[in-house]
Amino acid sequence: MINFRYHIVSLIAVFLALGLGVLFGSSFIAQNTVKVLERSQDRLGDRNKGLRGQVVNLQERNSGLEGFVEATRSLIVKDALKDRPVIVLSFEGTSDEVLEDVVSTLALSGAKVDALLEVSSNFDMSSAERRQQVSLALELSGAASELQGQAASRFAETLSGKPSGILQRLADSDLVKPREAAGVTSRPLTNLPAPGSAFVVLPGQPNKGLDDGFLIPVLRSMSSAGAVLCVAEGGVKPAVIAKLREENGLKIVTVDSVESPAGQTALVLGLRAALAGTYGHYGFGSGTTSVLPSQGG
């Protein structure tokens, strides 16, 4: 006779069987899963090891190529700008190391660096105080919205034309600061620019107000005036150069990756090409003509 106790025992047996089934089943699945994961991990480990080896090989190869370019730089640029007067314009935030490398490369080319000038970021005219400072130094007048454009035009005229003393006034107002570097004997600011001067421009950290409102208008005006210009920035995504490369008709040489020996070589050869009437965009970033100008440039 089936009683209540029998039902209790039967239910316990059923639940115990279910529990054991789930336990053994999950253990079986887990073990298989673990084995699959272990095999996948082994394959990924082997692949990563191979990729690490490729990275090491590429790094060694890249280092060798950079060493080759560095070793041949002096041979390539030697006398390319012999006795050519050059003015180097940098900005607040321009790397000291890049500036020194550029000056060293210009020296190797035989160029005569007449001045290293650091241009103040106050030319962004972002405050009434800055507008007043620039206006007094350049003797400007007019609406606040027009002052930056006037400043860009006056600055470009100063660099593109005959010595006018304006650079000295800008220095006296702390808007332009002469810098020193080994092997550079600066001319007095009142005697700049010398006839036939070429210009190297090294923008600083991105500053939309300074770049769009002052620097790029200066470069456009100098290009129109026939000045020989090379604008050089570090990296393959330079802020100012990217905008210049989008404009048609500018007679300006641009060089990205100027922190590298290849970029420094392109700077010298690009200036030489520009002196012969050929302009291009050199380096490794987008919008480039080639890595280096042709030797015939």
Backbone as JSON, one array per atom type, in Angstrom:
{
  "sequence": "MINFRYHIVSLIAVFLALGLGVLFGSSFIAQNTVKVLERSQDRLGDRNKGLRGQVVNLQERNSGLEGFVEATRSLIVKDALKDRPVIVLSFEGTSDEVLEDVVSTLALSGAKVDALLEVSSNFDMSSAERRQQVSLALELSGAASELQGQAASRFAETLSGKPSGILQRLADSDLVKPREAAGVTSRPLTNLPAPGSAFVVLPGQPNKGLDDGFLIPVLRSMSSAGAVLCVAEGGVKPAVIAKLREENGLKIVTVDSVESPAGQTALVLGLRAALAGTYGHYGFGSGTTSVLPSQGG",
  "N": [[0.84, -1.18, 0.0], [0.58, 2.16, -0.93], [1.83, 4.88, 0.75], [1.95, 8.14, 2.35], [4.58, 8.55, 3.16], [6.01, 7.1, 1.27], [5.62, 8.63, -1.02], [7.05, 10.91, -0.34], [9.69, 9.95, -0.18], [10.01, 9.14, -2.83], [9.84, 11.6, -4.21], [12.07, 12.9, -3.18], [14.08, 11.26, -4.2], [13.74, 11.7, -6.95], [14.4, 14.45, -7.18], [17.01, 14.34, -6.26], [18.18, 12.78, -8.22], [17.87, 14.47, -10.42], [19.46, 16.63, -9.56], [22.0, 15.41, -9.42], [22.29, 14.74, -12.09], [22.37, 17.23, -13.35], [24.69, 18.23, -12.14], [26.71, 16.37, -12.96], [26.43, 16.68, -15.72], [26.98, 19.4, -16.14], [29.6, 19.47, -15.28], [30.82, 17.87, -17.2], [30.38, 19.38, -19.57], [31.73, 21.72, -18.85], [34.38, 20.84, -18.66], [34.96, 20.17, -21.32], [34.61, 22.68, -22.44], [36.65, 24.1, -21.18], [38.89, 22.8, -22.27], [38.63, 23.51, -24.97], [38.91, 26.29, -24.77], [41.49, 26.4, -23.76], [42.96, 25.4, -25.93], [42.4, 27.42, -27.8], [43.59, 29.57, -26.53], [46.25, 28.77, -26.59], [46.69, 28.87, -29.36], [46.31, 31.62, -29.83], [48.36, 32.6, -28.24], [50.62, 31.62, -29.63], [50.25, 33.01, -32.0], [50.43, 35.7, -31.16], [53.04, 35.68, -30.27], [54.38, 35.36, -32.67], [53.61, 37.74, -33.94], [54.79, 39.61, -32.24], [57.44, 39.08, -32.78], [57.53, 39.93, -35.45], [57.04, 42.66, -35.09], [59.34, 43.43, -33.66], [61.26, 42.92, -35.62], [60.45, 44.77, -37.59], [60.81, 47.16, -36.17], [63.58, 47.13, -35.82], [64.35, 47.24, -38.47], [63.25, 49.71, -39.24], [64.67, 51.39, -37.55], [67.2, 51.01, -38.61], [66.84, 52.13, -41.18], [66.27, 54.79, -40.51], [68.7, 55.42, -39.36], [70.3, 55.25, -41.62], [69.27, 57.35, -43.22], [69.86, 59.49, -41.53], [72.64, 59.34, -41.51], [73.23, 59.9, -44.15], [72.17, 62.37, -44.55], [73.7, 64.78, -44.38], [75.25, 64.54, -46.66], [73.33, 64.64, -48.66], [72.09, 67.15, -48.39], [74.17, 68.94, -48.54], [75.51, 72.03, -49.33], [73.17, 72.72, -50.65], [71.72, 75.01, -50.13], [73.55, 77.04, -50.28], [74.97, 79.89, -48.89], [72.55, 81.17, -48.84], [70.37, 83.51, -47.42], [68.38, 82.9, -44.56], [65.44, 83.07, -42.64], [64.13, 81.93, -39.66], [61.04, 81.23, -38.36], [59.48, 80.62, -35.4], [57.01, 79.5, -32.99], [55.33, 80.02, -29.82], [55.49, 77.11, -28.04], [56.59, 75.6, -30.06], [58.72, 72.87, -30.55], [61.8, 72.76, -28.85], [63.78, 70.95, -29.49], [63.15, 70.21, -32.13], [63.49, 72.7, -33.36], [66.27, 73.08, -32.98], [67.27, 70.91, -34.47], [66.39, 71.6, -37.05], [67.76, 74.01, -37.48], [70.38, 73.02, -37.37], [70.34, 71.37, -39.64], [69.95, 73.27, -41.65], [72.35, 74.61, -41.41], [74.09, 72.6, -42.28], [73.38, 72.63, -44.93], [74.55, 74.86, -45.88], [73.24, 77.24, -45.7], [72.67, 80.62, -44.61], [71.68, 81.44, -41.62], [69.9, 84.08, -40.69], [68.3, 84.94, -38.59], [66.52, 83.76, -35.73], [63.31, 83.75, -34.84], [60.84, 83.99, -32.41], [57.41, 83.99, -32.44], [54.85, 85.62, -30.73], [51.99, 84.18, -29.1], [50.09, 86.02, -28.6], [49.2, 87.25, -30.83], [46.87, 86.05, -31.49], [44.9, 87.66, -30.67], [42.9, 87.46, -28.75], [41.87, 88.81, -26.6], [40.95, 92.02, -25.23], [43.16, 93.3, -24.18], [45.29, 92.05, -25.52], [44.71, 92.79, -28.15], [45.08, 95.53, -27.98], [47.82, 95.63, -27.38], [49.02, 94.58, -29.75], [48.0, 96.38, -31.64], [49.16, 98.84, -30.88], [51.87, 98.31, -31.27], [52.02, 97.83, -34.01], [50.84, 100.03, -35.02], [48.05, 100.19, -35.63], [44.58, 100.71, -36.41], [41.01, 100.78, -36.02], [38.0, 98.75, -36.22], [37.52, 96.19, -33.74], [37.11, 93.67, -34.85], [38.48, 93.81, -37.2], [41.13, 94.1, -36.7], [42.91, 91.89, -36.4], [43.19, 90.88, -38.98], [44.38, 93.1, -40.19], [46.76, 93.15, -38.75], [47.94, 90.73, -39.59], [48.36, 91.32, -42.31], [50.17, 93.49, -42.14], [52.31, 92.31, -40.82], [53.07, 90.35, -42.7], [53.82, 92.01, -44.84], [56.04, 93.22, -43.7], [57.88, 91.08, -43.49], [58.1, 90.31, -46.13], [59.02, 92.47, -47.53], [61.24, 95.31, -47.73], [63.66, 96.1, -45.1], [62.11, 97.6, -42.29], [62.02, 98.33, -39.7], [59.92, 97.5, -38.19], [59.99, 94.95, -37.1], [61.74, 95.29, -34.97], [60.21, 96.96, -33.37], [58.16, 95.22, -32.72], [59.6, 93.37, -31.24], [60.37, 94.99, -29.1], [57.92, 95.25, -27.93], [57.46, 92.78, -26.94], [56.27, 90.96, -28.65], [57.57, 89.63, -30.59], [60.29, 87.5, -30.24], [63.71, 87.32, -30.3], [65.7, 84.4, -30.72], [68.35, 82.23, -29.66], [70.87, 80.1, -31.05], [73.25, 77.48, -31.49], [75.91, 78.3, -33.63], [74.57, 80.26, -35.01], [74.54, 83.53, -36.12], [72.91, 86.25, -35.5], [71.37, 88.78, -37.47], [70.9, 92.31, -36.94], [67.6, 93.25, -35.97], [66.58, 95.45, -37.26], [67.69, 95.3, -39.72], [66.49, 93.34, -41.13], [64.15, 91.86, -43.46], [66.97, 90.33, -45.19], [67.88, 90.88, -48.63], [66.55, 88.47, -50.88], [65.9, 86.57, -49.0], [64.94, 83.4, -47.64], [62.26, 81.65, -45.99], [61.58, 79.76, -43.1], [58.98, 78.28, -41.45], [57.83, 77.29, -38.36], [55.21, 76.1, -36.92], [53.59, 76.28, -33.66], [51.95, 74.7, -30.88], [48.61, 73.6, -31.71], [46.41, 76.3, -32.26], [43.56, 77.67, -32.76], [42.61, 80.32, -33.06], [44.98, 81.78, -33.43], [46.21, 80.37, -35.55], [44.26, 80.25, -37.71], [43.38, 82.9, -37.82], [45.63, 84.53, -37.95], [48.31, 83.34, -38.61], [47.95, 81.68, -40.99], [46.73, 83.59, -42.79], [48.97, 85.35, -42.92], [50.85, 83.69, -44.21], [49.55, 83.26, -46.65], [49.6, 85.87, -47.7], [52.36, 86.33, -47.87], [53.04, 84.37, -49.71], [51.7, 85.34, -51.97], [53.2, 87.61, -52.35], [55.52, 86.6, -53.33], [57.44, 85.48, -51.66], [59.85, 83.06, -50.58], [58.93, 80.17, -49.12], [58.81, 77.74, -46.54], [56.82, 75.65, -44.71], [56.89, 73.8, -41.85], [56.06, 71.0, -39.88], [55.78, 68.79, -37.04], [55.05, 65.22, -36.91], [52.51, 63.24, -38.68], [50.04, 64.3, -39.0], [49.72, 67.21, -39.16], [48.48, 70.36, -37.96], [48.35, 73.05, -39.13], [49.59, 72.69, -41.63], [47.89, 70.8, -42.81], [45.67, 72.33, -43.5], [46.78, 74.16, -45.29], [47.5, 72.47, -47.36], [45.12, 71.92, -48.51], [44.44, 74.1, -49.97], [44.42, 75.63, -53.14], [46.81, 76.99, -55.43], [48.6, 78.24, -53.73], [51.92, 79.26, -53.3], [53.8, 77.63, -51.68], [55.96, 75.6, -49.8], [55.42, 72.62, -48.04], [56.18, 70.57, -45.22], [55.83, 67.63, -43.48], [56.41, 65.68, -40.47], [58.83, 66.77, -39.53], [60.44, 66.35, -37.41], [61.97, 64.19, -37.94], [64.93, 62.8, -39.56], [64.44, 62.47, -42.31], [62.36, 64.3, -42.76], [63.68, 66.7, -42.19], [65.58, 66.72, -44.19], [63.88, 66.91, -46.39], [62.91, 69.47, -45.97], [65.11, 71.19, -46.57], [65.66, 70.45, -49.26], [63.19, 71.04, -50.3], [63.05, 73.84, -50.02], [65.13, 74.52, -51.75], [64.02, 73.63, -54.16], [61.83, 75.37, -54.29], [63.11, 77.81, -54.65], [63.81, 77.49, -57.23], [61.41, 77.68, -58.4], [59.6, 75.59, -58.05], [57.06, 74.0, -56.28], [55.89, 72.03, -53.55], [54.43, 69.37, -51.52], [55.7, 67.62, -48.89], [56.68, 64.55, -47.25], [55.14, 62.18, -45.02], [52.47, 62.22, -44.49], [48.93, 62.83, -45.26], [47.99, 64.21, -48.44], [50.47, 64.7, -49.53], [53.06, 65.42, -51.97], [55.3, 63.87, -52.47], [57.72, 61.85, -50.67], [60.25, 63.08, -50.57], [61.52, 65.97, -52.31], [62.38, 65.86, -55.81], [65.76, 65.44, -56.91], [66.26, 67.05, -58.97], [64.77, 69.25, -58.49]],
  "CA": [[0.0, 0.0, 0.0], [1.38, 3.39, -1.09], [1.46, 5.88, 1.73], [2.53, 9.47, 2.2], [6.04, 8.44, 3.31], [6.52, 6.61, -0.01], [5.66, 9.78, -1.95], [8.15, 11.79, 0.08], [10.95, 9.3, -0.59], [10.07, 9.17, -4.3], [10.16, 12.96, -4.63], [13.48, 13.17, -2.83], [14.9, 10.5, -5.15], [13.68, 12.38, -8.25], [15.2, 15.7, -7.11], [18.41, 13.97, -6.12], [18.64, 12.35, -9.55], [18.0, 15.67, -11.25], [20.63, 17.38, -9.11], [23.22, 14.7, -9.84], [22.38, 14.84, -13.55], [22.84, 18.59, -13.67], [26.07, 18.34, -11.68], [27.61, 15.64, -13.86], [26.34, 17.27, -17.06], [27.7, 20.68, -16.17], [31.03, 19.18, -15.15], [31.25, 17.36, -18.51], [30.42, 20.51, -20.5], [32.77, 22.64, -18.41], [35.69, 20.29, -19.02], [35.13, 20.35, -22.77], [34.79, 24.11, -22.7], [38.0, 24.46, -20.73], [39.86, 22.3, -23.25], [38.53, 24.36, -26.17], [39.5, 27.6, -24.45], [42.94, 26.24, -23.64], [43.52, 25.29, -27.28], [42.32, 28.75, -28.41], [44.6, 30.4, -25.89], [47.55, 28.35, -27.12], [46.82, 29.4, -30.72], [46.5, 33.06, -29.72], [49.71, 32.83, -27.72], [51.57, 31.42, -30.73], [50.09, 34.11, -32.97], [50.99, 36.91, -30.56], [54.5, 35.54, -30.27], [54.83, 35.64, -34.04], [53.44, 39.17, -34.21], [55.83, 40.33, -31.5], [58.68, 38.92, -33.54], [57.45, 40.81, -36.62], [57.19, 44.04, -34.62], [60.76, 43.64, -33.35], [61.98, 42.99, -36.9], [60.12, 46.04, -38.24], [61.46, 48.22, -35.42], [65.0, 47.1, -36.14], [64.5, 47.71, -39.86], [62.97, 51.14, -39.25], [65.82, 52.04, -36.92], [68.29, 50.99, -39.59], [66.54, 53.09, -42.24], [66.47, 56.13, -39.95], [70.14, 55.62, -39.24], [70.83, 55.49, -42.96], [68.89, 58.71, -43.61], [70.63, 60.41, -40.69], [74.04, 59.31, -41.94], [73.38, 60.47, -45.5], [71.55, 63.69, -44.62], [74.67, 65.83, -44.66], [75.67, 64.4, -48.06], [72.23, 65.02, -49.55], [71.76, 68.59, -48.31], [75.39, 69.74, -48.59], [75.56, 73.17, -50.26], [71.91, 72.9, -51.38], [71.26, 76.39, -49.92], [74.81, 77.73, -49.98], [74.98, 81.35, -48.73], [71.18, 81.72, -48.93], [69.87, 83.99, -46.12], [67.15, 82.24, -44.12], [64.85, 83.49, -41.36], [63.32, 80.86, -39.08], [59.97, 81.72, -37.48], [58.84, 79.62, -34.55], [55.92, 80.01, -32.16], [55.31, 79.47, -28.48], [55.08, 75.71, -28.13], [57.44, 74.88, -31.0], [59.7, 72.05, -29.84], [63.19, 73.22, -28.9], [64.57, 69.92, -30.17], [62.89, 70.36, -33.56], [64.14, 73.94, -33.79], [67.71, 72.85, -33.04], [67.54, 70.01, -35.6], [66.19, 72.36, -38.28], [68.89, 74.95, -37.62], [71.54, 72.21, -37.68], [70.23, 70.93, -41.03], [70.18, 74.45, -42.49], [73.8, 74.85, -41.39], [74.69, 71.62, -43.16], [73.06, 72.99, -46.32], [75.29, 76.06, -46.26], [72.41, 78.45, -45.57], [73.07, 81.6, -43.6], [70.51, 81.74, -40.8], [70.01, 85.46, -40.23], [67.57, 85.17, -37.35], [65.51, 82.84, -35.19], [62.33, 84.63, -34.2], [59.67, 83.34, -31.82], [56.26, 84.87, -32.54], [53.98, 85.47, -29.56], [50.61, 83.74, -29.32], [49.2, 87.16, -28.39], [48.65, 87.63, -32.13], [45.52, 85.51, -31.65], [44.03, 88.82, -30.4], [41.73, 86.88, -28.09], [41.39, 89.68, -25.54], [41.13, 93.45, -25.49], [44.54, 93.63, -23.83], [46.16, 91.6, -26.61], [44.44, 93.63, -29.32], [45.73, 96.82, -27.75], [49.26, 95.44, -27.48], [49.38, 94.44, -31.17], [47.65, 97.61, -32.35], [50.15, 99.87, -30.57], [53.15, 97.94, -31.87], [51.94, 97.91, -35.48], [50.17, 101.29, -35.35], [46.8, 99.83, -36.29], [43.35, 101.31, -35.9], [39.83, 100.23, -36.66], [37.14, 97.91, -35.4], [38.2, 95.03, -33.16], [36.99, 92.53, -35.76], [39.35, 94.0, -38.35], [42.51, 94.3, -36.28], [43.77, 90.73, -36.62], [43.5, 90.85, -40.4], [45.35, 94.16, -40.44], [48.04, 92.72, -38.17], [48.5, 89.71, -40.48], [48.85, 91.98, -43.52], [51.34, 94.28, -41.81], [53.4, 91.38, -40.51], [53.5, 89.75, -43.96], [54.54, 93.05, -45.58], [57.34, 93.41, -43.04], [58.77, 89.98, -43.82], [58.24, 90.16, -47.58], [59.58, 93.67, -48.15], [62.52, 95.84, -47.26], [63.69, 96.37, -43.66], [61.28, 98.78, -41.97], [62.09, 98.6, -38.28], [58.74, 97.0, -37.5], [60.37, 93.79, -36.29], [62.31, 95.79, -33.73], [59.1, 97.44, -32.54], [57.48, 94.03, -32.2], [60.46, 92.83, -30.18], [60.27, 95.9, -27.95], [56.6, 95.03, -27.34], [57.4, 91.37, -26.54], [55.46, 90.19, -29.58], [58.55, 88.81, -31.3], [61.44, 87.32, -29.36], [64.87, 86.67, -30.93], [66.22, 83.24, -30.02], [69.74, 81.91, -29.96], [71.2, 78.71, -31.33], [74.66, 77.3, -31.82], [76.28, 78.54, -35.02], [73.73, 81.29, -35.64], [74.88, 84.91, -35.82], [71.71, 86.98, -35.94], [71.47, 90.16, -37.94], [70.01, 93.22, -36.21], [66.22, 93.19, -36.47], [66.33, 96.59, -38.15], [68.25, 94.97, -41.04], [65.78, 92.17, -41.66], [64.88, 90.71, -44.03], [67.98, 90.58, -46.2], [67.39, 90.55, -49.98], [66.63, 87.06, -51.27], [65.72, 85.67, -47.86], [63.93, 82.34, -47.59], [61.65, 81.59, -44.66], [61.13, 78.48, -42.56], [57.98, 78.54, -40.42], [57.6, 76.12, -37.51], [54.08, 76.39, -36.03], [53.6, 75.68, -32.33], [50.77, 73.89, -30.58], [47.42, 74.11, -32.41], [45.71, 77.43, -31.66], [42.67, 78.04, -33.88], [42.57, 81.77, -33.24], [46.27, 82.21, -33.97], [46.48, 79.72, -36.85], [43.32, 80.66, -38.76], [43.19, 84.35, -37.9], [46.87, 85.27, -38.14], [49.4, 82.66, -39.3], [47.61, 81.29, -42.36], [46.67, 84.81, -43.61], [50.35, 85.81, -43.15], [51.46, 82.82, -45.21], [48.92, 83.55, -47.94], [50.1, 87.16, -48.19], [53.77, 86.18, -48.26], [53.03, 83.6, -50.95], [51.3, 86.25, -53.05], [54.3, 88.57, -52.55], [56.64, 85.91, -53.94], [58.42, 85.02, -50.69], [60.17, 81.63, -50.61], [58.41, 79.73, -47.82], [58.6, 76.33, -46.19], [56.14, 75.48, -43.43], [57.24, 72.45, -41.42], [55.49, 70.59, -38.6], [56.04, 67.42, -36.63], [53.95, 64.28, -37.04], [51.92, 63.06, -40.01], [48.75, 64.98, -39.02], [49.96, 68.57, -38.68], [47.26, 71.16, -38.02], [48.43, 74.15, -40.09], [49.91, 72.16, -42.96], [46.72, 70.13, -43.37], [44.82, 73.35, -44.11], [47.49, 74.72, -46.44], [47.5, 71.5, -48.45], [43.79, 71.91, -49.11], [44.29, 75.32, -50.76], [45.07, 75.63, -54.45], [47.41, 78.24, -55.86], [49.61, 78.77, -52.81], [53.31, 78.93, -53.62], [54.37, 77.32, -50.37], [56.41, 74.23, -49.57], [55.07, 72.1, -46.71], [56.89, 69.34, -44.83], [55.42, 67.05, -42.2], [57.41, 64.81, -39.83], [60.11, 67.47, -39.55], [61.27, 65.87, -36.3], [62.77, 63.07, -38.43], [65.95, 63.18, -40.54], [63.83, 62.57, -43.65], [61.63, 65.57, -42.82], [64.66, 67.79, -42.22], [66.15, 66.7, -45.53], [62.84, 67.42, -47.29], [62.84, 70.91, -45.77], [66.19, 71.84, -47.33], [65.46, 70.22, -50.69], [61.97, 71.76, -50.68], [63.42, 75.25, -50.19], [65.9, 74.62, -52.99], [63.08, 73.51, -55.27], [61.03, 76.59, -54.34], [63.96, 78.85, -55.23], [63.79, 77.24, -58.68], [60.04, 77.84, -58.88], [58.82, 74.37, -57.92], [56.49, 73.9, -54.94], [55.28, 70.73, -53.3], [54.12, 68.97, -50.15], [56.57, 66.47, -48.71], [56.58, 63.86, -45.97], [54.47, 60.89, -44.94], [51.05, 62.42, -44.2], [48.01, 62.95, -46.39], [48.15, 65.41, -49.27], [51.86, 64.94, -49.93], [53.48, 65.2, -53.35], [56.23, 62.75, -52.36], [58.45, 61.92, -49.41], [61.28, 64.09, -50.77], [61.54, 66.55, -53.65], [63.36, 65.24, -56.69], [67.02, 66.15, -56.89], [66.25, 68.05, -60.05], [63.93, 70.38, -58.14]],
  "C": [[0.89, 1.25, 0.0], [0.88, 4.41, -0.09], [2.22, 7.19, 1.48], [4.06, 9.43, 2.28], [6.68, 7.99, 2.0], [6.65, 7.75, -1.0], [6.83, 10.7, -1.61], [9.49, 11.22, -0.4], [11.1, 9.36, -2.1], [10.46, 10.56, -4.8], [11.63, 13.32, -4.34], [14.4, 12.47, -3.83], [14.93, 11.19, -6.51], [14.55, 13.63, -8.24], [16.7, 15.4, -6.97], [18.98, 13.53, -7.47], [18.83, 13.55, -10.48], [19.25, 16.47, -10.89], [21.92, 16.74, -9.56], [23.41, 14.8, -11.35], [22.92, 16.2, -13.98], [24.31, 18.75, -13.31], [27.03, 17.65, -12.63], [27.6, 16.24, -15.26], [27.13, 18.56, -17.16], [29.2, 20.45, -16.06], [31.59, 18.71, -16.5], [31.39, 18.49, -19.52], [31.55, 21.45, -20.14], [34.14, 22.13, -18.81], [35.95, 20.44, -20.51], [35.38, 21.81, -23.12], [36.19, 24.58, -22.32], [39.05, 24.02, -21.75], [39.85, 23.14, -24.53], [39.2, 25.7, -25.93], [41.02, 27.51, -24.34], [43.6, 26.14, -25.0], [43.51, 26.65, -27.98], [43.39, 29.68, -27.85], [46.0, 30.06, -26.4], [47.77, 28.93, -28.52], [47.06, 30.91, -30.7], [47.89, 33.4, -29.2], [50.76, 32.68, -28.8], [51.5, 32.57, -31.74], [50.7, 35.39, -32.43], [52.51, 36.87, -30.53], [55.07, 35.84, -31.65], [54.73, 37.12, -34.38], [54.48, 40.0, -33.48], [57.17, 40.24, -32.23], [58.69, 39.82, -34.77], [57.65, 42.27, -36.22], [58.65, 44.36, -34.33], [61.57, 43.78, -34.63], [61.73, 44.32, -37.61], [60.78, 47.2, -37.51], [62.95, 48.29, -35.73], [65.23, 47.62, -37.56], [64.28, 49.21, -39.94], [64.13, 51.92, -38.64], [67.0, 52.1, -37.88], [68.09, 52.0, -40.7], [66.73, 54.52, -41.74], [67.95, 56.44, -39.78], [70.79, 55.92, -40.58], [70.53, 56.92, -43.41], [69.69, 59.74, -42.84], [72.07, 60.49, -41.17], [74.24, 59.97, -43.29], [72.83, 61.88, -45.61], [72.55, 64.77, -45.02], [75.16, 65.76, -46.11], [74.6, 64.9, -49.01], [72.02, 66.53, -49.56], [72.97, 69.49, -48.48], [75.34, 70.77, -49.72], [74.27, 73.39, -51.04], [71.38, 74.33, -51.25], [72.47, 77.29, -49.63], [74.65, 79.25, -50.03], [73.59, 81.98, -48.85], [70.76, 82.23, -47.55], [68.52, 83.35, -45.8], [66.73, 82.83, -42.79], [63.95, 82.36, -40.89], [62.33, 81.47, -38.11], [59.4, 80.54, -36.7], [57.75, 80.3, -33.73], [56.03, 79.42, -30.77], [54.74, 78.04, -28.55], [55.83, 74.93, -29.17], [58.52, 74.14, -30.22], [61.11, 72.61, -29.98], [64.06, 72.22, -29.67], [64.4, 70.01, -31.68], [63.59, 71.6, -34.09], [65.64, 73.73, -33.95], [68.07, 71.95, -34.23], [67.4, 70.74, -36.93], [67.36, 73.31, -38.52], [70.16, 74.19, -37.99], [71.53, 71.77, -39.14], [70.46, 72.09, -41.99], [71.67, 74.78, -42.54], [74.52, 73.88, -42.31], [74.49, 71.98, -44.63], [73.84, 74.21, -46.8], [74.49, 77.33, -46.17], [72.96, 79.35, -44.48], [71.82, 81.99, -42.81], [70.68, 83.13, -40.19], [69.33, 85.71, -38.91], [66.68, 83.99, -37.01], [64.54, 83.69, -34.4], [61.16, 83.82, -33.69], [58.53, 84.34, -31.79], [55.3, 84.57, -31.39], [52.58, 84.99, -29.97], [49.61, 84.87, -29.07], [48.62, 87.67, -29.71], [47.3, 86.95, -32.39], [44.46, 86.56, -31.31], [42.76, 88.4, -29.67], [41.2, 87.72, -26.93], [41.64, 91.13, -25.91], [42.57, 93.89, -25.2], [45.5, 93.23, -24.95], [45.95, 92.44, -27.86], [45.12, 94.99, -29.18], [47.24, 96.71, -27.89], [49.72, 95.37, -28.93], [49.12, 95.74, -31.93], [48.68, 98.71, -32.11], [51.47, 99.57, -31.27], [53.14, 98.13, -33.38], [51.23, 99.17, -35.97], [48.91, 101.04, -36.17], [45.64, 100.59, -35.66], [42.17, 100.7, -36.64], [39.03, 99.39, -35.69], [37.91, 96.69, -34.9], [38.19, 93.84, -34.1], [37.95, 92.62, -36.94], [40.83, 93.99, -37.98], [43.41, 93.1, -36.59], [44.15, 90.6, -38.1], [44.51, 91.92, -40.78], [46.74, 93.76, -39.93], [48.72, 91.68, -39.06], [49.09, 90.35, -41.74], [50.13, 92.77, -43.25], [52.56, 93.39, -41.53], [53.95, 90.76, -41.79], [54.29, 90.76, -44.8], [55.94, 93.25, -45.01], [58.33, 92.33, -43.44], [59.04, 89.88, -45.32], [58.97, 91.33, -48.22], [60.94, 94.04, -47.62], [62.47, 96.04, -45.74], [62.95, 97.67, -43.33], [61.36, 99.16, -40.49], [60.91, 98.06, -37.49], [59.08, 95.79, -36.63], [60.98, 94.23, -34.96], [61.22, 96.29, -32.8], [58.33, 96.26, -31.94], [58.29, 93.38, -31.09], [60.39, 93.68, -28.92], [58.95, 95.71, -27.21], [56.39, 93.58, -26.9], [56.47, 90.54, -27.42], [56.32, 89.31, -30.48], [59.78, 88.72, -30.41], [62.57, 86.64, -30.13], [65.35, 85.51, -30.07], [67.65, 82.97, -30.46], [69.89, 80.42, -30.22], [72.66, 78.63, -31.72], [74.89, 77.52, -33.31], [75.48, 79.6, -35.72], [74.2, 82.67, -35.16], [73.76, 85.78, -36.37], [72.06, 88.37, -36.42], [70.59, 91.04, -37.05], [68.61, 93.2, -36.82], [65.91, 94.32, -37.44], [66.85, 96.33, -39.56], [67.59, 93.76, -41.68], [64.51, 92.6, -42.37], [65.93, 91.15, -45.04], [67.39, 90.23, -47.57], [67.57, 89.06, -50.29], [66.42, 86.08, -50.13], [64.66, 84.6, -48.14], [63.45, 82.23, -46.15], [61.26, 80.15, -44.33], [60.2, 78.8, -41.4], [57.69, 77.25, -39.68], [56.46, 76.42, -36.55], [54.22, 75.69, -34.69], [52.42, 74.77, -32.13], [49.55, 74.48, -31.28], [46.7, 75.19, -31.6], [44.83, 78.01, -32.76], [42.66, 79.53, -34.13], [43.84, 82.3, -33.87], [46.5, 81.65, -35.37], [45.57, 80.27, -37.95], [43.25, 82.18, -38.93], [44.45, 85.13, -38.21], [47.88, 84.53, -39.03], [49.07, 82.34, -40.75], [47.4, 82.52, -43.25], [48.06, 85.4, -43.9], [51.0, 85.01, -44.26], [50.86, 83.06, -46.59], [49.49, 84.84, -48.54], [51.55, 87.05, -48.64], [53.9, 85.37, -49.54], [52.7, 84.5, -52.13], [52.41, 87.25, -53.38], [55.54, 87.91, -53.14], [57.72, 85.47, -52.97], [58.63, 83.51, -50.82], [59.9, 81.07, -49.22], [58.41, 78.22, -47.7], [57.98, 76.28, -44.81], [56.32, 74.02, -43.02], [56.67, 72.18, -40.04], [55.84, 69.15, -38.3], [54.82, 66.54, -36.81], [53.39, 64.22, -38.45], [50.53, 63.68, -40.1], [48.9, 66.4, -38.49], [48.76, 69.47, -38.92], [47.3, 72.22, -39.11], [48.65, 73.62, -41.49], [48.7, 71.49, -43.61], [45.81, 71.13, -44.07], [45.48, 73.95, -45.34], [47.43, 73.77, -47.63], [46.15, 71.4, -49.14], [43.56, 73.11, -50.04], [45.06, 75.2, -52.07], [45.7, 76.99, -54.73], [48.43, 78.84, -54.92], [51.0, 78.32, -53.24], [54.07, 78.75, -52.31], [54.8, 75.86, -50.35], [55.96, 73.82, -48.16], [55.8, 70.79, -46.48], [56.32, 68.86, -43.5], [56.56, 66.17, -41.68], [58.79, 65.45, -39.79], [61.0, 67.08, -38.37], [62.2, 64.73, -36.74], [63.85, 63.57, -39.4], [65.4, 63.33, -41.96], [63.09, 63.89, -43.81], [62.58, 66.75, -42.91], [65.34, 67.87, -43.59], [65.16, 67.27, -46.53], [62.71, 68.94, -47.17], [63.87, 71.63, -46.62], [65.95, 71.68, -48.83], [64.2, 70.93, -51.19], [62.23, 73.24, -50.88], [64.21, 75.44, -51.48], [64.99, 74.54, -54.22], [62.25, 74.78, -55.42], [61.82, 77.74, -54.94], [64.03, 78.71, -56.75], [62.38, 77.32, -59.25], [59.16, 76.61, -58.8], [58.36, 74.21, -56.47], [55.82, 72.55, -54.77], [55.07, 70.49, -51.83], [54.81, 67.64, -49.88], [56.42, 65.86, -47.32], [55.83, 62.56, -46.1], [52.96, 61.01, -44.71], [50.2, 62.52, -45.46], [48.28, 64.24, -47.15], [49.56, 65.67, -49.73], [52.07, 64.7, -51.42], [54.37, 63.96, -53.42], [56.92, 62.86, -51.0], [59.51, 63.02, -49.46], [61.1, 64.71, -52.15], [62.56, 65.8, -54.5], [64.64, 66.07, -56.66], [67.08, 67.22, -57.96], [65.47, 69.29, -59.7], [64.72, 71.6, -57.75]]
}
